[in-house]
C-alpha cells in the first residue's frame, strides 16, 4: 500500500455554461455527501471551461464543498499580448489547484509539442499550480512502438530542463481509448503506470514514489474499481462520465465496488 491519496478528476472539456456548472457542482456535492463520501481517502476535482471557473470557485468556497478546482489548460506566458490565452496568475487567483497540461486534444488539434508542454509545466509551477501532465499513445504508435514507449517519452520530456521539480500528476490516457468506448484493461493500465513510475525513478529519483499516476479513457462507475485495485494506478481522469453527477459520484465511490 502507498500513502498516495487517489485523485478522481473530471474533465468537462467544452461542455457546460456557468449556470449548468453551478447546477452540476451542487448536485455532485450533494450526491457525494449523501453517500458519506470520505474525502480523507479520495480527492475529487472538477475541470470546467474557463468561463465557468469564477462561478465554480465562488460556489465551492461559499458552500465549503470538498471539491478541488482545476483548469483545462494554461498559457506558457504569464502576461502580455497573447490574445485568448489564460495566465497561471489568473488561475491561481481563483483558488485553482490543478491544471491539465498536454491533453491529447491539445497535442492533436493545437499542435502542442513536447517543448510547449515543458514550458506550460514550468508556468504552472511558477503560479503554485499542480500540472496534471497527460500522456498517451495513438493506435498507430501503440502498434509501431509498443504500449509504454510514447507515454514514457512524453513524461520525461515534460519534466526535463527544469531547475527543480514541483508537485505534479501524470495522467496516462491512451488516445485510442478516449471517447471511443474502447478501454485499456486494468492490467494494461497498471503495466504502463508501473513503467512510467520506473522511468521517473531512474530520471528523477525519489519523487517517483510520491507521484500520482492516473488512468483515463472511457472510465465509468462500473469499470473504475478494476483500475484502482492496482498499486501503481492512483486515480482516474474522467471525460464524458464527469458530466453526469450520479455517474461521476459513482466513480468517486469506487471503494464500494472493491471486494477485498
Buried (B, 14 or more C-beta within 10 A) or exposed (E): EEEBEBBBBBBBBEBBEBEBBBEBBBBBBBBBEEEEBEBEEBBBBBBBBBEBBBBBBEBBEEEEBBBBBBBBBBBBBEEEEEEEBBBBBBBBEBBBBBBBBBBBBBBEEEEBEBEBBBBBBBBBBBBEBBBBBBBBBBEEBBEEEEBBBBBBBBBBBBBEEEEEBBBBBBBBBBBBBBEEEEBBEBEBBBBBBBBBBBBBBEBBEEBBEEBBBBBBBBBBBEBBBBBBBBEBBBBBBBBBBBBBBEBBBBBBBBBEBEEE
